[in-house]
Amino acid sequence: MFSDYREAVDYLYSRLADYQLVGASAYKPDLKNTNELLKFLGDPHKRVNTIHVAGTNGKGSSSHMLASILQESHLSTTDFILHHI
């Protein structure tokens, strides 16, 4: 669908409301838009087992602890860190 990561990011930002520009009307209290995006992308969350670690502090420690637990259970793990570019 997209030739590279930058093209995908540009596509998303061109179609998603920017809260700073639109204001409070950009806020959606439900997951309708997220679910529509996931459906458009082919529901990737249903094909890949993931754990999303988010928050202000402790993500690194939590991620490493989870990886250790999963590896001891003979599961393979990897860390992907997505930064806004």
VMD Tcl script that builds the backbone (N, CA, C; Angstrom):
set m [mol new atoms 255]
animate dup $m
set s [atomselect $m all]
$s set {name element resname resid chain x y z} {
  {N N MET 1 A 0.823 -1.191 0.000}
  {CA C MET 1 A 0.000 0.000 0.000}
  {C C MET 1 A 0.870 1.259 0.000}
  {N N PHE 2 A 1.858 1.318 0.871}
  {CA C PHE 2 A 2.768 2.458 0.930}
  {C C PHE 2 A 4.166 1.981 0.569}
  {N N SER 3 A 4.917 2.830 -0.089}
  {CA C SER 3 A 6.260 2.421 -0.509}
  {C C SER 3 A 7.273 2.524 0.624}
  {N N ASP 4 A 7.005 3.375 1.626}
  {CA C ASP 4 A 7.920 3.475 2.755}
  {C C ASP 4 A 7.206 4.068 3.969}
  {N N TYR 5 A 7.911 4.085 5.068}
  {CA C TYR 5 A 7.350 4.556 6.328}
  {C C TYR 5 A 6.906 6.006 6.238}
  {N N ARG 6 A 7.744 6.863 5.650}
  {CA C ARG 6 A 7.444 8.297 5.549}
  {C C ARG 6 A 6.132 8.512 4.788}
  {N N GLU 7 A 5.922 7.777 3.711}
  {CA C GLU 7 A 4.692 7.912 2.937}
  {C C GLU 7 A 3.472 7.537 3.785}
  {N N ALA 8 A 3.598 6.497 4.588}
  {CA C ALA 8 A 2.497 6.079 5.463}
  {C C ALA 8 A 2.198 7.145 6.513}
  {N N VAL 9 A 3.236 7.699 7.118}
  {CA C VAL 9 A 3.050 8.739 8.136}
  {C C VAL 9 A 2.408 9.980 7.512}
  {N N ASP 10 A 2.890 10.385 6.353}
  {CA C ASP 10 A 2.311 11.546 5.670}
  {C C ASP 10 A 0.839 11.318 5.358}
  {N N TYR 11 A 0.503 10.102 4.922}
  {CA C TYR 11 A -0.888 9.766 4.635}
  {C C TYR 11 A -1.748 9.921 5.900}
  {N N LEU 12 A -1.280 9.365 6.997}
  {CA C LEU 12 A -2.051 9.431 8.238}
  {C C LEU 12 A -2.232 10.871 8.707}
  {N N TYR 13 A -1.150 11.647 8.711}
  {CA C TYR 13 A -1.255 13.026 9.187}
  {C C TYR 13 A -2.102 13.891 8.262}
  {N N SER 14 A -2.214 13.544 7.003}
  {CA C SER 14 A -3.038 14.333 6.089}
  {C C SER 14 A -4.524 14.062 6.303}
  {N N ARG 15 A -4.860 12.976 7.002}
  {CA C ARG 15 A -6.257 12.604 7.170}
  {C C ARG 15 A -6.764 12.655 8.611}
  {N N LEU 16 A -5.882 12.812 9.557}
  {CA C LEU 16 A -6.297 12.846 10.951}
  {C C LEU 16 A -6.401 14.295 11.437}
  {N N ALA 17 A -7.410 14.547 12.235}
  {CA C ALA 17 A -7.595 15.898 12.769}
  {C C ALA 17 A -6.443 16.266 13.697}
  {N N ASP 18 A -5.958 17.463 13.554}
  {CA C ASP 18 A -4.885 17.959 14.410}
  {C C ASP 18 A -5.520 18.756 15.542}
  {N N TYR 19 A -5.444 18.234 16.744}
  {CA C TYR 19 A -6.118 18.855 17.881}
  {C C TYR 19 A -5.720 20.316 18.058}
  {N N GLN 20 A -4.448 20.634 17.831}
  {CA C GLN 20 A -4.000 22.004 18.021}
  {C C GLN 20 A -4.645 22.961 17.017}
  {N N LEU 21 A -4.965 22.484 15.827}
  {CA C LEU 21 A -5.574 23.338 14.812}
  {C C LEU 21 A -7.097 23.345 14.885}
  {N N VAL 22 A -7.676 22.202 15.180}
  {CA C VAL 22 A -9.128 22.067 15.155}
  {C C VAL 22 A -9.736 22.413 16.510}
  {N N GLY 23 A -9.033 22.113 17.580}
  {CA C GLY 23 A -9.556 22.387 18.905}
  {C C GLY 23 A -10.321 21.216 19.481}
  {N N ALA 24 A -11.207 21.506 20.415}
  {CA C ALA 24 A -11.907 20.470 21.170}
  {C C ALA 24 A -12.740 19.550 20.284}
  {N N SER 25 A -13.180 20.024 19.117}
  {CA C SER 25 A -13.998 19.163 18.253}
  {C C SER 25 A -13.207 17.967 17.721}
  {N N ALA 26 A -11.858 18.020 17.806}
  {CA C ALA 26 A -11.038 16.900 17.359}
  {C C ALA 26 A -11.081 15.740 18.349}
  {N N TYR 27 A -11.459 16.006 19.581}
  {CA C TYR 27 A -11.504 14.964 20.608}
  {C C TYR 27 A -12.685 14.042 20.366}
  {N N LYS 28 A -12.419 12.754 20.341}
  {CA C LYS 28 A -13.471 11.744 20.185}
  {C C LYS 28 A -13.408 10.819 21.399}
  {N N PRO 29 A -14.501 10.722 22.166}
  {CA C PRO 29 A -14.485 9.938 23.406}
  {C C PRO 29 A -14.573 8.422 23.196}
  {N N ASP 30 A -14.675 7.982 21.953}
  {CA C ASP 30 A -14.797 6.546 21.710}
  {C C ASP 30 A -13.671 6.074 20.787}
  {N N LEU 31 A -13.720 4.825 20.397}
  {CA C LEU 31 A -12.679 4.238 19.553}
  {C C LEU 31 A -13.133 4.041 18.112}
  {N N LYS 32 A -14.192 4.740 17.699}
  {CA C LYS 32 A -14.729 4.555 16.353}
  {C C LYS 32 A -13.661 4.814 15.285}
  {N N ASN 33 A -12.974 5.939 15.369}
  {CA C ASN 33 A -11.955 6.261 14.360}
  {C C ASN 33 A -10.797 5.265 14.393}
  {N N THR 34 A -10.401 4.864 15.579}
  {CA C THR 34 A -9.321 3.885 15.710}
  {C C THR 34 A -9.730 2.558 15.090}
  {N N ASN 35 A -10.949 2.123 15.371}
  {CA C ASN 35 A -11.433 0.869 14.804}
  {C C ASN 35 A -11.550 0.939 13.283}
  {N N GLU 36 A -11.970 2.093 12.758}
  {CA C GLU 36 A -12.044 2.260 11.302}
  {C C GLU 36 A -10.652 2.211 10.679}
  {N N LEU 37 A -9.675 2.849 11.340}
  {CA C LEU 37 A -8.298 2.814 10.839}
  {C C LEU 37 A -7.770 1.385 10.851}
  {N N LEU 38 A -7.989 0.658 11.939}
  {CA C LEU 38 A -7.534 -0.726 12.017}
  {C C LEU 38 A -8.175 -1.584 10.928}
  {N N LYS 39 A -9.462 -1.371 10.687}
  {CA C LYS 39 A -10.143 -2.125 9.629}
  {C C LYS 39 A -9.533 -1.793 8.271}
  {N N PHE 40 A -9.279 -0.508 8.012}
  {CA C PHE 40 A -8.672 -0.074 6.759}
  {C C PHE 40 A -7.308 -0.721 6.549}
  {N N LEU 41 A -6.563 -0.883 7.629}
  {CA C LEU 41 A -5.222 -1.477 7.566}
  {C C LEU 41 A -5.249 -3.005 7.561}
  {N N GLY 42 A -6.444 -3.583 7.570}
  {CA C GLY 42 A -6.554 -5.047 7.525}
  {C C GLY 42 A -6.517 -5.699 8.892}
  {N N ASP 43 A -6.871 -4.956 9.930}
  {CA C ASP 43 A -6.894 -5.467 11.303}
  {C C ASP 43 A -5.582 -6.151 11.713}
  {N N PRO 44 A -4.464 -5.434 11.620}
  {CA C PRO 44 A -3.170 -6.047 11.937}
  {C C PRO 44 A -3.069 -6.526 13.381}
  {N N HIS 45 A -3.820 -5.916 14.272}
  {CA C HIS 45 A -3.780 -6.308 15.678}
  {C C HIS 45 A -4.320 -7.715 15.911}
  {N N LYS 46 A -5.046 -8.234 14.935}
  {CA C LYS 46 A -5.575 -9.595 15.062}
  {C C LYS 46 A -4.587 -10.644 14.554}
  {N N ARG 47 A -3.526 -10.204 13.871}
  {CA C ARG 47 A -2.550 -11.137 13.304}
  {C C ARG 47 A -1.265 -11.225 14.116}
  {N N VAL 48 A -0.974 -10.216 14.909}
  {CA C VAL 48 A 0.298 -10.160 15.632}
  {C C VAL 48 A 0.014 -9.966 17.121}
  {N N ASN 49 A 0.590 -10.824 17.949}
  {CA C ASN 49 A 0.444 -10.665 19.393}
  {C C ASN 49 A 1.367 -9.551 19.864}
  {N N THR 50 A 0.800 -8.568 20.528}
  {CA C THR 50 A 1.587 -7.426 20.995}
  {C C THR 50 A 1.204 -7.041 22.410}
  {N N ILE 51 A 2.109 -6.349 23.043}
  {CA C ILE 51 A 1.844 -5.691 24.323}
  {C C ILE 51 A 2.273 -4.248 24.130}
  {N N HIS 52 A 1.348 -3.320 24.310}
  {CA C HIS 52 A 1.621 -1.897 24.151}
  {C C HIS 52 A 1.922 -1.327 25.532}
  {N N VAL 53 A 3.135 -0.818 25.710}
  {CA C VAL 53 A 3.541 -0.225 26.980}
  {C C VAL 53 A 3.604 1.279 26.776}
  {N N ALA 54 A 2.814 2.018 27.541}
  {CA C ALA 54 A 2.766 3.475 27.378}
  {C C ALA 54 A 2.729 4.138 28.748}
  {N N GLY 55 A 2.979 5.413 28.766}
  {CA C GLY 55 A 2.929 6.164 30.007}
  {C C GLY 55 A 4.110 7.103 30.114}
  {N N THR 56 A 4.196 7.785 31.224}
  {CA C THR 56 A 5.237 8.786 31.415}
  {C C THR 56 A 6.549 8.177 31.885}
  {N N ASN 57 A 6.490 7.297 32.862}
  {CA C ASN 57 A 7.709 6.715 33.430}
  {C C ASN 57 A 7.595 5.201 33.525}
  {N N GLY 58 A 8.734 4.520 33.408}
  {CA C GLY 58 A 8.786 3.091 33.660}
  {C C GLY 58 A 8.586 2.195 32.457}
  {N N LYS 59 A 8.493 2.766 31.262}
  {CA C LYS 59 A 8.268 1.934 30.079}
  {C C LYS 59 A 9.433 0.989 29.818}
  {N N GLY 60 A 10.642 1.477 29.955}
  {CA C GLY 60 A 11.817 0.645 29.711}
  {C C GLY 60 A 11.880 -0.518 30.685}
  {N N SER 61 A 11.727 -0.216 31.966}
  {CA C SER 61 A 11.770 -1.267 32.991}
  {C C SER 61 A 10.646 -2.275 32.795}
  {N N SER 62 A 9.456 -1.775 32.523}
  {CA C SER 62 A 8.309 -2.669 32.320}
  {C C SER 62 A 8.515 -3.541 31.096}
  {N N SER 63 A 9.018 -2.950 30.011}
  {CA C SER 63 A 9.253 -3.708 28.781}
  {C C SER 63 A 10.289 -4.803 28.995}
  {N N HIS 64 A 11.361 -4.478 29.693}
  {CA C HIS 64 A 12.409 -5.470 29.943}
  {C C HIS 64 A 11.909 -6.589 30.849}
  {N N MET 65 A 11.112 -6.240 31.833}
  {CA C MET 65 A 10.553 -7.257 32.725}
  {C C MET 65 A 9.619 -8.183 31.957}
  {N N LEU 66 A 8.738 -7.617 31.121}
  {CA C LEU 66 A 7.839 -8.431 30.300}
  {C C LEU 66 A 8.621 -9.331 29.353}
  {N N ALA 67 A 9.649 -8.779 28.715}
  {CA C ALA 67 A 10.471 -9.575 27.795}
  {C C ALA 67 A 11.118 -10.740 28.537}
  {N N SER 68 A 11.609 -10.496 29.734}
  {CA C SER 68 A 12.245 -11.545 30.520}
  {C C SER 68 A 11.257 -12.670 30.857}
  {N N ILE 69 A 10.064 -12.282 31.268}
  {CA C ILE 69 A 9.031 -13.261 31.612}
  {C C ILE 69 A 8.666 -14.098 30.385}
  {N N LEU 70 A 8.467 -13.424 29.245}
  {CA C LEU 70 A 8.081 -14.128 28.023}
  {C C LEU 70 A 9.196 -15.045 27.536}
  {N N GLN 71 A 10.439 -14.577 27.619}
  {CA C GLN 71 A 11.567 -15.398 27.178}
  {C C GLN 71 A 11.734 -16.627 28.063}
  {N N GLU 72 A 11.500 -16.485 29.356}
  {CA C GLU 72 A 11.562 -17.641 30.260}
  {C C GLU 72 A 10.463 -18.649 29.935}
  {N N SER 73 A 9.399 -18.171 29.302}
  {CA C SER 73 A 8.310 -19.050 28.869}
  {C C SER 73 A 8.553 -19.580 27.464}
  {N N HIS 74 A 9.788 -19.391 26.969}
  {CA C HIS 74 A 10.211 -19.874 25.653}
  {C C HIS 74 A 9.467 -19.210 24.494}
  {N N LEU 75 A 9.119 -17.943 24.677}
  {CA C LEU 75 A 8.515 -17.155 23.609}
  {C C LEU 75 A 9.558 -16.167 23.101}
  {N N SER 76 A 9.517 -15.861 21.819}
  {CA C SER 76 A 10.472 -14.880 21.288}
  {C C SER 76 A 9.895 -13.473 21.470}
  {N N THR 77 A 10.760 -12.530 21.691}
  {CA C THR 77 A 10.331 -11.148 21.908}
  {C C THR 77 A 11.223 -10.201 21.118}
  {N N THR 78 A 10.718 -9.019 20.913}
  {CA C THR 78 A 11.494 -7.938 20.324}
  {C C THR 78 A 10.883 -6.628 20.792}
  {N N ASP 79 A 11.647 -5.575 20.776}
  {CA C ASP 79 A 11.161 -4.245 21.149}
  {C C ASP 79 A 11.108 -3.385 19.899}
  {N N PHE 80 A 9.983 -2.740 19.697}
  {CA C PHE 80 A 9.837 -1.744 18.637}
  {C C PHE 80 A 9.487 -0.443 19.314}
  {N N ILE 81 A 10.239 0.570 19.037}
  {CA C ILE 81 A 9.987 1.875 19.617}
  {C C ILE 81 A 9.681 2.824 18.467}
  {N N LEU 82 A 8.480 3.365 18.471}
  {CA C LEU 82 A 8.053 4.274 17.422}
  {C C LEU 82 A 8.141 5.700 17.956}
  {N N HIS 83 A 8.916 6.503 17.304}
  {CA C HIS 83 A 9.056 7.910 17.670}
  {C C HIS 83 A 8.396 8.760 16.601}
  {N N HIS 84 A 7.822 9.856 17.000}
  {CA C HIS 84 A 7.281 10.810 16.041}
  {C C HIS 84 A 8.450 11.396 15.263}
  {N N ILE 85 A 8.373 11.366 13.947}
  {CA C ILE 85 A 9.473 11.922 13.149}
  {C C ILE 85 A 9.011 13.133 12.373}
}
mol reanalyze $m
mol bondsrecalc $m
mol representation Tube
mol addrep $m
